[in-house]
Amino acid sequence: MEKLSHSELMEQSLKETTFYMTSAIKIINDKLGESYAENHPELLGAFMQTTAISNLESILLNKLEDIEKVIGKAQ
């Protein structure tokens, strides 16, 4: 996998954050009513934070599995 430059990482982060926000707004409003997310920014923020943590957890688990495979091959 190719390493991204600092500006590419910033752009990727912005795209991911935008995706989390628009998805969170849609899901919250679908569940709780029109404009609910916009009127409850604390819920929107918590939703986005939970999603980001869950995504990071998946990425870290994937990387740890890669490391485990390399260690297994080296033994």
N, C-alpha and C positions, 0 to 999 in steps of 0.2 A: 504494500500500500504506500502510495506516494505521500510525503509530508506536505502539508499545506503551508503557505506563507502566512505571516501575521495578518495581513489584510484579507486573505482568503478565509482564515479562521474567523475573523470578525464578521465577514459577510455571511458565513455559514451560521454563526451564532444568531445573527439578526433574523435570518430566514427561519431558523428553528423556533426562536422566540415568537415570531409572528405567527407561525403555524400553531404553537401551543396556545397563544392568546385567542386567535380566531376559532380554533377548535373548542376551547374552553367556553367562550361566549356562546357558541351555538349549542353545545351540550347543556350548559346551565339554563339558557333560555328555553330550550326544548323541554327540559324537565320542570322548570319552575315558573315559566311565563315570560312573555316578551319584555325585554329590557331589564330583566332581573339581574343579570350579570353586570350591566352598566350601572345599576343602582346599588350594587353590593360589591364594590371593588375589593373588599377584604376576602370575599369568597372567590372571586376571580383570581386574585393573587395566590391564595392558598391552593387552588386547583392547579394553577400553572406550576407552582413550586413542587407540588406532589408529582405532577407529570414529569418534570425535569429530573427529580430525584429517582423516580422509577426508571427513566431512560438511562440515567447514569449507572444505576445498579445493573441494568442489562448489559451495558457496554463493559463495565468492570468484570462482570461474571464471564463474559465472552473472552476477554483478555486473559483472565486468570486460567480459564480452560486451555487457552493457547500456550501459556507458560507451563501448565501441568504437562501438556503433550511433549513440549521440548525437553523438560526435565526427565520425563519417562523415556524418551529416546536416548538421552545422554547416559542413562544408567546401565 
